[in-house]
Amino acid sequence: MIEGRADGAGLVRRLTEKAQALAKARAAMLAQGKSARRWRQAGLLWPLFGKE
């Protein structure tokens, strides 16, 4: 039998931290006048360059 246990509070905390970091990075990029479009396009191409 396969049994799984999840740390729900830990998962929520990690996701919240990542969301905050992304929001800070986006705000910094917008403050510099840079467009997020370039990074979205790069993200779509990333699987072509290898796996991490």
Summary of the structure (lengths in Angstrom):
residues: 52
radius of gyration: 16.5
end to end distance: 31.1
largest distance: 54.3
contacts: 75
relative contact order: 0.07
helix: 71%
strand: 0%
